[in-house]
Amino acid sequence: LGMTQGSGACGLPAISKTFSPSSVMAGQTSTLTLTLTNAAGAAVGNVNVTDNLPSPLVAVGTPTTTCTGAVPTVSNGGRTVSLTGATFPASDCTIQVDVEWPSSQPALCQQAAPGNAVPNTITPGTDFTTALGQVRTPATAALVCTGAAAPVSTLSTWVLSALALVLAGFGWTRVRSAARQAGG
């Protein structure tokens, strides 16, 4: 599931977004890219972006940007990505952050919207503003959860100890048998 992008009508800035990859298993990450398109042809100031991630997605790692004058942040327990007071260069700029469908939420993978997708929308005028104004087309992308990773089976320490004793006993029996045969 891709992205929706404004056309930059009337020379106003626009925002679009994508997830790459667009589908993950619970516990895996995808890179969220917010692309800010500057149709004005000159630097635009007071750029503010807020992306409230849909449940159960959380931002992991440090967000980066090619916009200038501000550093993106993650807040609200990894649920909100923000850029406040930035400047568009005369061209486009991006904000990127890795997001994860937590492995602790495999049931939400199965219960997600049709196709196991969670839509993520930025509403211009509310979640995206600039000093020049902005195209009013919402930026929407969806991340699909394809399932939960199969749990890895492990043996307890007690079971491993018992297995070691059985193997040691088997080895000792084989050594005694070989010694008897050699002795005659």
Phi and psi restraints in degrees (value plus and minus 20) as a CYANA .aco file:
   2 GLY   PHI    -113.3   -73.3
   2 GLY   PSI    -147.8  -107.8
   3 MET   PHI    -157.4  -117.4
   3 MET   PSI     142.0   182.0
   4 THR   PHI    -136.7   -96.7
   4 THR   PSI     116.4   156.4
   5 GLN   PHI    -153.7  -113.7
   5 GLN   PSI     117.6   157.6
   6 GLY   PHI     -90.3   -50.3
   6 GLY   PSI     141.3   181.3
   7 SER   PHI    -109.7   -69.7
   7 SER   PSI     -25.6    14.4
   8 GLY   PHI      55.6    95.6
   8 GLY   PSI       6.1    46.1
   9 ALA   PHI     -74.7   -34.7
   9 ALA   PSI     124.9   164.9
  10 CYS   PHI      40.0    80.0
  10 CYS   PSI       1.2    41.2
  11 GLY   PHI      52.1    92.1
  11 GLY   PSI      -3.1    36.9
  12 LEU   PHI    -108.4   -68.4
  12 LEU   PSI     128.4   168.4
  13 PRO   PHI     -83.8   -43.8
  13 PRO   PSI     131.4   171.4
  14 ALA   PHI    -154.6  -114.6
  14 ALA   PSI     143.8   183.8
  15 ILE   PHI    -151.8  -111.8
  15 ILE   PSI     124.4   164.4
  16 SER   PHI    -160.1  -120.1
  16 SER   PSI     146.9   186.9
  17 LYS   PHI    -168.6  -128.6
  17 LYS   PSI     132.7   172.7
  18 THR   PHI    -164.3  -124.3
  18 THR   PSI     136.7   176.7
  19 PHE   PHI    -132.7   -92.7
  19 PHE   PSI     116.5   156.5
  20 SER   PHI    -159.2  -119.2
  20 SER   PSI      94.1   134.1
  21 PRO   PHI     -90.7   -50.7
  21 PRO   PSI     144.1   184.1
  22 SER   PHI    -108.1   -68.1
  22 SER   PSI     -21.2    18.8
  23 SER   PHI    -163.9  -123.9
  23 SER   PSI     122.4   162.4
  24 VAL   PHI    -162.2  -122.2
  24 VAL   PSI     145.5   185.5
  25 MET   PHI    -114.1   -74.1
  25 MET   PSI     137.0   177.0
  26 ALA   PHI     -74.0   -34.0
  26 ALA   PSI     111.7   151.7
  27 GLY   PHI      77.5   117.5
  27 GLY   PSI     -28.4    11.6
  28 GLN   PHI    -121.1   -81.1
  28 GLN   PSI     145.2   185.2
  29 THR   PHI    -134.3   -94.3
  29 THR   PSI     139.3   179.3
  30 SER   PHI    -158.3  -118.3
  30 SER   PSI     129.4   169.4
  31 THR   PHI    -112.1   -72.1
  31 THR   PSI     101.2   141.2
  32 LEU   PHI    -109.8   -69.8
  32 LEU   PSI     104.1   144.1
  33 THR   PHI    -138.7   -98.7
  33 THR   PSI     103.1   143.1
  34 LEU   PHI    -122.5   -82.5
  34 LEU   PSI     100.6   140.6
  35 THR   PHI    -127.3   -87.3
  35 THR   PSI     101.2   141.2
  36 LEU   PHI    -121.3   -81.3
  36 LEU   PSI      95.7   135.7
  37 THR   PHI    -117.6   -77.6
  37 THR   PSI     104.7   144.7
  38 ASN   PHI    -123.9   -83.9
  38 ASN   PSI      77.7   117.7
  39 ALA   PHI    -105.5   -65.5
  39 ALA   PSI     -23.2    16.8
  40 ALA   PHI     -94.1   -54.1
  40 ALA   PSI     -45.9    -5.9
  41 GLY   PHI      59.9    99.9
  41 GLY   PSI     -17.2    22.8
  42 ALA   PHI    -161.0  -121.0
  42 ALA   PSI     143.7   183.7
  43 ALA   PHI     -79.6   -39.6
  43 ALA   PSI     121.8   161.8
  44 VAL   PHI    -145.4  -105.4
  44 VAL   PSI     108.2   148.2
  45 GLY   PHI    -117.6   -77.6
  45 GLY   PSI    -199.9  -159.9
  46 ASN   PHI      30.6    70.6
  46 ASN   PSI      30.0    70.0
  47 VAL   PHI    -106.5   -66.5
  47 VAL   PSI     105.2   145.2
  48 ASN   PHI    -148.9  -108.9
  48 ASN   PSI     108.4   148.4
  49 VAL   PHI    -151.3  -111.3
  49 VAL   PSI     112.3   152.3
  50 THR   PHI    -149.9  -109.9
  50 THR   PSI     103.5   143.5
  51 ASP   PHI    -139.2   -99.2
  51 ASP   PSI      88.8   128.8
  52 ASN   PHI    -109.6   -69.6
  52 ASN   PSI      89.5   129.5
  53 LEU   PHI     -89.3   -49.3
  53 LEU   PSI     120.4   160.4
  54 PRO   PHI     -93.9   -53.9
  54 PRO   PSI     129.7   169.7
  55 SER   PHI     -86.0   -46.0
  55 SER   PSI     115.1   155.1
  56 PRO   PHI    -123.4   -83.4
  56 PRO   PSI      -6.5    33.5
  57 LEU   PHI     -81.6   -41.6
  57 LEU   PSI     122.9   162.9
  58 VAL   PHI    -156.7  -116.7
  58 VAL   PSI     123.6   163.6
  59 ALA   PHI     -96.6   -56.6
  59 ALA   PSI     116.8   156.8
  60 VAL   PHI    -146.2  -106.2
  60 VAL   PSI     123.3   163.3
  61 GLY   PHI      64.4   104.4
  61 GLY   PSI    -190.7  -150.7
  62 THR   PHI    -124.6   -84.6
  62 THR   PSI     107.4   147.4
  63 PRO   PHI     -91.5   -51.5
  63 PRO   PSI     133.1   173.1
  64 THR   PHI    -146.8  -106.8
  64 THR   PSI     141.8   181.8
  65 THR   PHI    -168.3  -128.3
  65 THR   PSI     133.4   173.4
  66 THR   PHI    -125.0   -85.0
  66 THR   PSI     -19.8    20.2
  67 CYS   PHI     -92.3   -52.3
  67 CYS   PSI     143.5   183.5
  68 THR   PHI    -135.3   -95.3
  68 THR   PSI     141.2   181.2
  69 GLY   PHI      64.4   104.4
  69 GLY   PSI     -21.1    18.9
  70 ALA   PHI    -178.2  -138.2
  70 ALA   PSI     139.9   179.9
  71 VAL   PHI    -136.3   -96.3
  71 VAL   PSI     111.1   151.1
  72 PRO   PHI     -89.8   -49.8
  72 PRO   PSI     129.8   169.8
  73 THR   PHI    -148.8  -108.8
  73 THR   PSI     140.9   180.9
  74 VAL   PHI    -140.5  -100.5
  74 VAL   PSI     113.0   153.0
  75 SER   PHI    -161.4  -121.4
  75 SER   PSI    -194.9  -154.9
  76 ASN   PHI      39.0    79.0
  76 ASN   PSI      24.0    64.0
  77 GLY   PHI      45.3    85.3
  77 GLY   PSI      10.3    50.3
  78 GLY   PHI      66.2   106.2
  78 GLY   PSI     -13.0    27.0
  79 ARG   PHI    -113.1   -73.1
  79 ARG   PSI     -34.2     5.8
  80 THR   PHI    -148.3  -108.3
  80 THR   PSI     108.8   148.8
  81 VAL   PHI    -130.9   -90.9
  81 VAL   PSI     109.0   149.0
  82 SER   PHI    -154.5  -114.5
  82 SER   PSI     131.1   171.1
  83 LEU   PHI    -158.5  -118.5
  83 LEU   PSI     100.8   140.8
  84 THR   PHI    -145.2  -105.2
  84 THR   PSI     108.8   148.8
  85 GLY   PHI      52.8    92.8
  85 GLY   PSI       6.4    46.4
  86 ALA   PHI    -101.6   -61.6
  86 ALA   PSI     155.0   195.0
  87 THR   PHI    -146.9  -106.9
  87 THR   PSI     111.8   151.8
  88 PHE   PHI     -91.0   -51.0
  88 PHE   PSI     113.9   153.9
  89 PRO   PHI     -90.4   -50.4
  89 PRO   PSI    -199.1  -159.1
  90 ALA   PHI     -84.7   -44.7
  90 ALA   PSI     -31.6     8.4
  91 SER   PHI    -137.6   -97.6
  91 SER   PSI    -185.4  -145.4
  92 ASP   PHI     -96.2   -56.2
  92 ASP   PSI     142.5   182.5
  93 CYS   PHI    -164.9  -124.9
  93 CYS   PSI     145.3   185.3
  94 THR   PHI    -151.3  -111.3
  94 THR   PSI     139.5   179.5
  95 ILE   PHI    -146.0  -106.0
  95 ILE   PSI     111.3   151.3
  96 GLN   PHI    -150.5  -110.5
  96 GLN   PSI     123.9   163.9
  97 VAL   PHI    -176.3  -136.3
  97 VAL   PSI     124.1   164.1
  98 ASP   PHI    -100.2   -60.2
  98 ASP   PSI     117.8   157.8
  99 VAL   PHI    -141.9  -101.9
  99 VAL   PSI     131.0   171.0
 100 GLU   PHI    -145.7  -105.7
 100 GLU   PSI     121.1   161.1
 101 TRP   PHI    -111.0   -71.0
 101 TRP   PSI      85.1   125.1
 102 PRO   PHI     -77.2   -37.2
 102 PRO   PSI     119.2   159.2
 103 SER   PHI     -86.4   -46.4
 103 SER   PSI     -39.2     0.8
 104 SER   PHI     -96.9   -56.9
 104 SER   PSI     -22.5    17.5
 105 GLN   PHI    -141.6  -101.6
 105 GLN   PSI      23.9    63.9
 106 PRO   PHI     -85.9   -45.9
 106 PRO   PSI     -49.3    -9.3
 107 ALA   PHI     -84.8   -44.8
 107 ALA   PSI     -56.3   -16.3
 108 LEU   PHI     -86.8   -46.8
 108 LEU   PSI     -46.1    -6.1
 109 CYS   PHI     -82.3   -42.3
 109 CYS   PSI     -63.7   -23.7
 110 GLN   PHI     -94.4   -54.4
 110 GLN   PSI     -44.8    -4.8
 111 GLN   PHI    -116.7   -76.7
 111 GLN   PSI     -22.5    17.5
 112 ALA   PHI     -81.7   -41.7
 112 ALA   PSI     148.8   188.8
 113 ALA   PHI     -71.8   -31.8
 113 ALA   PSI     149.5   189.5
 114 PRO   PHI     -65.2   -25.2
 114 PRO   PSI     114.7   154.7
 115 GLY   PHI      57.7    97.7
 115 GLY   PSI      -7.0    33.0
 116 ASN   PHI      36.0    76.0
 116 ASN   PSI      18.7    58.7
 117 ALA   PHI    -128.7   -88.7
 117 ALA   PSI     125.5   165.5
 118 VAL   PHI    -134.9   -94.9
 118 VAL   PSI      98.8   138.8
 119 PRO   PHI     -97.9   -57.9
 119 PRO   PSI     126.7   166.7
 120 ASN   PHI    -150.3  -110.3
 120 ASN   PSI      99.6   139.6
 121 THR   PHI    -145.1  -105.1
 121 THR   PSI     118.4   158.4
 122 ILE   PHI    -131.3   -91.3
 122 ILE   PSI     106.0   146.0
 123 THR   PHI    -119.1   -79.1
 123 THR   PSI      93.0   133.0
 124 PRO   PHI     -80.1   -40.1
 124 PRO   PSI     124.2   164.2
 125 GLY   PHI      72.2   112.2
 125 GLY   PSI     -42.9    -2.9
 126 THR   PHI    -137.6   -97.6
 126 THR   PSI     -79.2   -39.2
 127 ASP   PHI    -113.7   -73.7
 127 ASP   PSI     -32.0     8.0
 128 PHE   PHI    -161.7  -121.7
 128 PHE   PSI      96.3   136.3
 129 THR   PHI    -158.4  -118.4
 129 THR   PSI     133.5   173.5
 130 THR   PHI    -159.9  -119.9
 130 THR   PSI     145.7   185.7
 131 ALA   PHI     -83.4   -43.4
 131 ALA   PSI     -44.7    -4.7
 132 LEU   PHI    -111.0   -71.0
 132 LEU   PSI     -34.0     6.0
 133 GLY   PHI      82.6   122.6
 133 GLY   PSI    -192.1  -152.1
 134 GLN   PHI    -180.2  -140.2
 134 GLN   PSI     135.0   175.0
 135 VAL   PHI     -82.0   -42.0
 135 VAL   PSI     120.2   160.2
 136 ARG   PHI    -109.1   -69.1
 136 ARG   PSI     -11.2    28.8
 137 THR   PHI     -99.0   -59.0
 137 THR   PSI     101.2   141.2
 138 PRO   PHI     -81.7   -41.7
 138 PRO   PSI     128.3   168.3
 139 ALA   PHI    -119.2   -79.2
 139 ALA   PSI     100.1   140.1
 140 THR   PHI    -151.1  -111.1
 140 THR   PSI     117.5   157.5
 141 ALA   PHI    -165.6  -125.6
 141 ALA   PSI     138.3   178.3
 142 ALA   PHI    -150.7  -110.7
 142 ALA   PSI     121.8   161.8
 143 LEU   PHI    -128.5   -88.5
 143 LEU   PSI     107.7   147.7
 144 VAL   PHI    -118.1   -78.1
 144 VAL   PSI     113.3   153.3
 145 CYS   PHI    -118.3   -78.3
 145 CYS   PSI     101.8   141.8
 146 THR   PHI    -111.6   -71.6
 146 THR   PSI     -23.9    16.1
 147 GLY   PHI     123.1   163.1
 147 GLY   PSI     155.6   195.6
 148 ALA   PHI    -116.5   -76.5
 148 ALA   PSI     120.0   160.0
 149 ALA   PHI     -84.6   -44.6
 149 ALA   PSI     121.5   161.5
 150 ALA   PHI     -86.1   -46.1
 150 ALA   PSI     115.0   155.0
 151 PRO   PHI     -84.6   -44.6
 151 PRO   PSI     125.7   165.7
 152 VAL   PHI    -107.2   -67.2
 152 VAL   PSI     103.4   143.4
 153 SER   PHI     -99.0   -59.0
 153 SER   PSI     113.3   153.3
 154 THR   PHI    -147.9  -107.9
 154 THR   PSI     134.3   174.3
 155 LEU   PHI    -115.9   -75.9
 155 LEU   PSI     120.5   160.5
 156 SER   PHI     -90.6   -50.6
 156 SER   PSI     143.6   183.6
 157 THR   PHI     -79.5   -39.5
 157 THR   PSI     -59.5   -19.5
 158 TRP   PHI     -82.4   -42.4
 158 TRP   PSI     -65.5   -25.5
 159 VAL   PHI     -85.2   -45.2
 159 VAL   PSI     -60.4   -20.4
 160 LEU   PHI     -84.2   -44.2
 160 LEU   PSI     -59.3   -19.3
 161 SER   PHI     -84.7   -44.7
 161 SER   PSI     -63.6   -23.6
 162 ALA   PHI     -83.7   -43.7
 162 ALA   PSI     -62.0   -22.0
 163 LEU   PHI     -82.7   -42.7
 163 LEU   PSI     -60.7   -20.7
 164 ALA   PHI     -82.9   -42.9
 164 ALA   PSI     -60.6   -20.6
 165 LEU   PHI     -85.4   -45.4
 165 LEU   PSI     -62.0   -22.0
 166 VAL   PHI     -81.6   -41.6
 166 VAL   PSI     -65.7   -25.7
 167 LEU   PHI     -85.5   -45.5
 167 LEU   PSI     -58.9   -18.9
 168 ALA   PHI     -84.4   -44.4
 168 ALA   PSI     -61.8   -21.8
 169 GLY   PHI     -83.2   -43.2
 169 GLY   PSI     -61.8   -21.8
 170 PHE   PHI     -82.4   -42.4
 170 PHE   PSI     -63.7   -23.7
 171 GLY   PHI     -84.0   -44.0
 171 GLY   PSI     -61.8   -21.8
 172 TRP   PHI     -83.0   -43.0
 172 TRP   PSI     -60.9   -20.9
 173 THR   PHI     -82.6   -42.6
 173 THR   PSI     -61.3   -21.3
 174 ARG   PHI     -85.9   -45.9
 174 ARG   PSI     -60.4   -20.4
 175 VAL   PHI     -85.1   -45.1
 175 VAL   PSI     -62.9   -22.9
 176 ARG   PHI     -84.5   -44.5
 176 ARG   PSI     -61.0   -21.0
 177 SER   PHI     -84.1   -44.1
 177 SER   PSI     -62.8   -22.8
 178 ALA   PHI     -85.0   -45.0
 178 ALA   PSI     -57.3   -17.3
 179 ALA   PHI     -87.0   -47.0
 179 ALA   PSI     -59.3   -19.3
 180 ARG   PHI     -84.6   -44.6
 180 ARG   PSI     -62.2   -22.2
 181 GLN   PHI     -87.7   -47.7
 181 GLN   PSI     -57.4   -17.4
 182 ALA   PHI     -89.5   -49.5
 182 ALA   PSI     -54.1   -14.1
 183 GLY   PHI    -102.5   -62.5
 183 GLY   PSI     -33.4     6.6
